[in-house]
Amino acid sequence: MRAKCLELVLASLVLATPALAGDIEVSDAWIRALPAKLPAAGYFTLHNKSKSAVTLIGAETSACGMTMLHKSSDSGGMSHMEDVDTVVVPAGGTVEFAQGGYHLMCMDPAPTLKPGSKASVTLIFSDGAKVTSEFAVKNARGE
């Protein structure tokens, strides 16, 4: 009985432990830059290698005046885009930020946000973890 209680306590500690930045990986990161001062969108895949869910709460980059988490969806043939406050990445899971789904919205893009360049983006998580990744900047066709 004592061993079972100890096992439960240890399991709960593991589940309650926040993820370390090293447990979170970003891949396939890119930003779609549009002409003029039109908003840009950031796409990437988040991999959570920890044993706990992590919650993305924001992003920051000097390449944008303001960066927000957004989600696009289709309903009855109509496309909608909305702000989201958080995106949960399950323990051992992956969430893709892609066209037609979750994405970063880059308002007031800097003049340096040009296809062929790179932008450093810091993802911010609810437990205080921050992960910085280089995003390739591509044109409207994703090239």
N, C-alpha and C positions, 0 to 999 in steps of 0.2 A: 504494500500500500504506500509506504514512504517513497519507494523508488518511483512509483507512478506519479505521485504528487510532484516530486522533484523533476520528473520528465515534463510534466505539464508546465511548471514554472519556467523551465529552460526554453521550452517551445514558445511560450508567450513572450519571453525576452527576445528571442530571435525574430519573431513576427513584429515586435514593436521597435526594433532597431532601425533607425533611418538609413536610407541608402547612401552610400558614399558616391561622390562624383565619379570615381573610377568604375562604379557599377553601372553607370549610364553611358551608353555609346550613341553617337550620332553618325548616321551614314547617308549617302546619296543627297547631301545638302546642296541646294541651289536656290537662287532667287530669280524670278522672272521679272526683268526690268522692262517697263513700257515707256513709250515716248513721252516727252514733255515732263510734266510733274504728276502724271497719273500714278495712282498707288501701285506698288509692286507686291508680289506675293512670294513667300518663302516656303519651300517644300523640303522634307527630310524624313528620315525614319529614326525613331527613338527605340533603342533596345535597352531593356531593364534587366540586368543580370543579377540583381539582388533578390533576396528572399522576401522582400516587402514591396508592396505597391508604391509607386512614386507619383506625385501630382505636380504636373507642370502648371505654373501660375503666371508665367510671363516670359518676355524676351526683351533684350535691349541690344542696340547696335547704333554706332555713330552714322551708319549709312541711311538711317531713317529718322525723321523727326519724331515719330511715334510708332511703336510696334505693338500690335494687338494679336491675340489668339482669335481665330475665326473658324467657323464651320459652314461649309456650303452643303446644301441638300436639295433634292428634287421632291416635289409633292404635287401630284396631279398635273404633271407636265410643266410646272413652274419651278424655276430655280430660286432658291433663297440663300442669303448669307446672313449669319448672325455672329455677334460677339459671344465668346465663351470665356468664363472666368478661369476654368480649370480643365485639364485633360489628364485623366488617370491612366498610367501605364502599369498594368498588372505585374506582379512578381514574376520574373522569368519571361515576361511578355514583350510584345512589340506593338507600337502604334505608328502608322504611316500618315504623314502629313502630305497629302497629294491633291492634285486637281480634283474638284468635285467633293472634297471632304475637309478635314482639318487642314489649316494652313496658317502661316504668319501673314498678317497684313501690314505692309510697310507704307505708312502715310508720310507724305512730304519727303520722298527719297532725295538723298544728297546728290549733287552733280557727279560725284565719283562713282555712283552706282551705274556702271556701264557694262554691257556685255564684254566678256573677256577678262574682267577684273574679279576680285574676290572681296568679300565682306566678312568681317569677324562678327559673329552673333553669339551672345551669351544667353543661354536658356536658364531660367530661374525656377527652382522647385520649392514646394511648400515647406520642406524641412531645412531650407537654407542652402542646400547644395546648388552650385552653379556650374554649368558645363559650357565652355566656349568652343566654338567650331568655326572653321572657315567655310563659307558658302560661296560656291562658284556663281558668278552672275551671268545669266544667259538672256537671249532675246525672247520676244513674245512666242516664238516657235519652240523654245526650249533648246536652242542651239548655242 
